[in-house]
Amino acid sequence: MWKAKMLRPSFQEMPSLSLAFAGVFFLSYAFWSSIRITRSKPAKLRGTFASCIISMIHAGTTIVLASAEIYKQWPMQLDGVNTLRQTFLMQFSSAYMLVDLFFFLLPFTPDDWLFIGHHCMTAAYMLLSLWLGRGGLSCLVLMALGESTSWLQNGFYLSRDLRRDSQLAMRAFRAISPVYTWVFVLVRSCVGPPAIAWLSRRLVSEADQVPAGVRYFWAGCGILGVTGSQLWTYKLVRGFMKQRRTQPAAAAVAKKAR
């Protein structure tokens, strides 16, 4: 992998990783722009689909490697020196966040302040850890928690936006929607708050090798992140319940039309 020699060692993989994510994004955008079912869709929607592809690559890689690293390093020293795997994972994840931010969120959805804020805050958290050379395990805990719902989330987005164009997408949406909704509620609203409270307390009280201002910033990022998740949980559950109420009426109309 090409490395930028002028950068600090903890950042040297980021240029090549960013180029790789950008390349996959543009190839995916070209793919969605060329196939019949999506070529006439708005550019924003094709951008969403391309974003889903790089998100799935990011999630699949990070959830496996981050979980393995957490298990290997248990019990965790949250202010420990970053290992090579932790450094690579944070560069990998930062590259994804920045590419998704600058090539999808800002150009296509500049009003989506929740996701833009999430990406900025997450990237800042990891870049600070890379700069200090410490605290990588706390990043990996957040990474494993956050990415555990990403595959379902991207499947939900893809099937939801294509369900009126494809019977297969409609069936996938009906199968994924309840699973995604309740898994998201379980992870982000049941497991997430106590996990973040535990992590924040340990960061503030035990991570003495990390400057105090950085510790408080990291704890604040975790608290803001889990608070934002509750807003998304509310919107998700409200949408799911609305869908459940309208499905019988839609089925009755379709039956009468036949």
C-alpha positions in Angstrom: 0.0 0.0 0.0 1.3 3.4 -1.0 2.4 5.6 2.0 2.7 9.3 2.3 6.3 9.6 3.7 5.9 13.2 4.7 3.2 12.4 7.2 3.6 11.1 10.7 3.7 7.2 10.8 0.3 7.1 12.4 -1.2 8.9 9.4 0.8 7.4 6.5 -1.9 4.9 5.3 -4.7 7.5 5.2 -4.1 8.9 1.7 -4.1 5.5 0.0 -7.1 4.4 2.0 -9.0 7.6 1.2 -8.3 7.1 -2.5 -9.5 3.5 -2.3 -12.8 4.6 -0.7 -13.2 7.4 -3.1 -12.6 5.0 -6.0 -15.2 2.6 -4.8 -17.7 5.4 -4.2 -17.4 6.7 -7.8 -17.4 3.2 -9.3 -20.6 2.5 -7.3 -22.1 5.7 -8.4 -21.3 4.9 -12.0 -22.9 1.4 -11.5 -26.1 2.8 -10.1 -26.2 5.3 -12.9 -26.0 2.7 -15.5 -28.5 0.0 -14.6 -32.1 0.3 -15.7 -33.8 0.3 -12.3 -31.8 3.3 -10.9 -30.5 5.2 -13.9 -33.5 7.6 -13.9 -33.4 8.1 -10.1 -32.3 11.5 -8.8 -28.5 12.0 -8.3 -29.1 12.2 -4.5 -30.5 8.7 -4.4 -27.7 7.2 -6.6 -25.3 8.9 -4.2 -27.1 7.3 -1.3 -26.7 3.9 -2.9 -23.0 4.5 -3.5 -22.6 5.6 0.1 -24.3 2.4 1.2 -21.7 0.3 -0.6 -18.6 2.0 1.0 -20.4 1.9 4.4 -20.9 -1.9 4.1 -17.2 -2.3 3.2 -16.2 -0.2 6.2 -18.7 -1.9 8.6 -17.8 -5.4 7.6 -14.1 -4.8 8.1 -14.2 -2.8 11.3 -16.7 -4.8 13.2 -14.6 -8.0 12.8 -11.2 -6.5 13.4 -12.2 -4.1 16.1 -14.0 -6.9 18.1 -11.0 -9.2 17.7 -8.7 -6.4 19.0 -10.9 -5.6 22.0 -11.0 -9.3 22.9 -7.2 -9.6 22.5 -6.5 -6.5 24.7 -9.0 -7.3 27.4 -9.0 -6.0 30.2 -8.6 -2.7 28.3 -6.1 0.1 29.1 -7.9 3.0 27.6 -4.9 5.3 27.6 -2.5 2.6 26.3 -0.1 3.1 23.3 -1.9 2.3 20.1 -1.0 -1.0 18.5 -0.4 -1.4 14.7 -3.9 -2.9 14.3 -5.5 0.0 16.2 -3.6 2.5 14.2 -4.6 0.9 10.9 -8.3 0.6 11.9 -8.5 4.2 12.9 -6.9 5.3 9.7 -9.2 3.0 7.7 -12.3 4.4 9.5 -11.2 8.0 9.3 -10.6 7.7 5.6 -14.2 6.3 5.2 -15.7 9.0 7.3 -13.9 11.8 5.4 -14.7 10.4 1.9 -18.4 9.9 2.8 -18.5 13.4 4.3 -16.9 15.2 1.4 -18.2 13.2 -1.6 -21.7 12.3 -0.3 -23.1 14.1 2.7 -21.9 17.7 1.9 -22.7 17.6 -1.8 -25.9 15.6 -1.7 -27.4 16.0 1.7 -26.1 19.3 3.2 -29.1 19.6 5.5 -28.6 16.2 7.1 -26.9 17.7 10.2 -27.2 14.5 12.3 -25.0 12.4 10.0 -22.7 15.3 9.1 -22.2 15.9 12.9 -21.7 12.2 13.5 -19.0 11.9 10.8 -17.1 15.1 11.9 -17.2 14.1 15.6 -16.1 10.5 14.9 -13.3 11.6 12.6 -12.1 14.2 15.1 -12.1 11.5 17.9 -10.0 9.1 15.9 -7.6 11.7 14.4 -6.8 12.9 17.9 -6.0 9.4 19.0 -3.8 8.9 16.0 -2.0 12.2 16.7 -1.4 11.3 20.4 -0.6 7.7 19.7 -2.8 6.6 22.6 -6.4 5.8 23.3 -7.1 3.7 20.3 -9.1 1.0 22.3 -11.7 3.6 23.3 -12.2 4.3 19.5 -12.5 0.6 18.8 -15.2 0.2 21.5 -17.3 3.0 19.8 -16.5 1.5 16.4 -17.7 -2.0 17.3 -20.9 -0.6 19.0 -21.7 1.8 16.1 -21.0 -0.5 13.2 -22.9 -3.5 14.6 -26.1 -2.1 13.0 -24.6 -0.8 9.7 -25.2 -3.8 7.4 -28.9 -3.9 8.4 -29.1 -0.1 8.1 -27.7 -0.1 4.6 -29.9 -3.0 3.5 -32.9 -1.1 5.0 -32.0 2.1 3.0 -31.4 0.2 -0.3 -34.6 -1.9 -0.1 -36.7 1.1 1.1 -35.7 3.3 -1.7 -36.2 0.6 -4.4 -39.3 -1.1 -3.0 -41.7 0.7 -5.5 -39.5 -0.4 -8.4 -38.9 -4.0 -7.6 -41.0 -6.8 -5.9 -37.7 -8.3 -4.7 -36.8 -5.0 -3.0 -40.3 -4.8 -1.5 -40.0 -8.3 0.0 -36.5 -7.5 1.3 -37.8 -4.2 2.9 -40.6 -6.0 4.6 -38.2 -8.6 6.0 -35.4 -6.2 7.0 -37.5 -3.3 8.4 -38.7 -5.0 11.7 -35.4 -6.7 12.3 -33.4 -3.5 11.7 -35.7 -1.4 13.9 -35.6 -3.6 16.9 -31.9 -4.5 16.6 -31.2 -0.8 16.4 -33.3 -0.2 19.5 -31.6 -3.0 21.4 -28.0 -1.9 20.4 -28.4 1.9 20.5 -31.0 2.4 23.2 -30.5 -0.6 25.5 -26.8 -1.5 25.3 -25.5 1.8 24.1 -26.3 4.2 27.0 -24.7 2.0 29.8 -21.8 1.1 27.6 -21.1 4.8 26.8 -21.5 5.7 30.5 -19.0 3.0 31.5 -16.5 4.2 28.8 -16.9 7.9 29.6 -16.4 7.3 33.3 -13.2 5.2 32.7 -11.9 7.8 30.2 -12.3 10.7 32.6 -11.1 9.0 35.8 -8.5 6.5 34.6 -6.9 7.5 31.3 -4.2 9.6 32.9 -1.8 9.3 30.0 -4.2 11.3 27.8 -4.4 15.1 28.3 -7.5 16.0 30.4 -9.0 18.2 27.7 -8.9 15.3 25.2 -10.4 12.9 27.7 -13.3 15.2 28.3 -13.7 15.8 24.6 -13.8 12.0 23.9 -16.3 11.5 26.7 -18.5 14.3 25.4 -18.3 12.8 21.9 -19.6 9.4 23.2 -22.4 11.1 25.1 -23.5 13.3 22.2 -23.3 10.2 19.9 -25.6 8.1 22.1 -28.0 11.0 22.5 -28.2 11.4 18.7 -28.9 7.7 18.5 -32.0 8.2 20.7 -33.3 10.8 18.2 -32.8 8.3 15.4 -34.4 5.5 17.4 -37.5 7.7 17.9 -37.7 8.5 14.2 -37.2 4.8 13.2 -39.8 3.4 15.6 -42.3 6.1 14.6 -41.8 5.3 11.0 -42.1 1.5 11.6 -45.3 1.9 13.6 -46.8 4.2 10.8 -45.8 1.5 8.3 -47.5 -1.2 10.3 -50.7 0.9 10.5 -50.8 1.6 6.8 -50.0 -1.9 5.5 -53.4 -3.4 6.2 -55.2 -0.5 4.4 -52.8 -0.8 1.4 -53.3 -4.5 1.2 -57.1 -4.0 1.3 -57.0 -1.5 -1.6 -54.8 -3.8 -3.7 -57.1 -6.7 -3.1 -60.1 -4.7 -4.1 -58.4 -3.5 -7.2 -57.9 -7.1 -8.3 
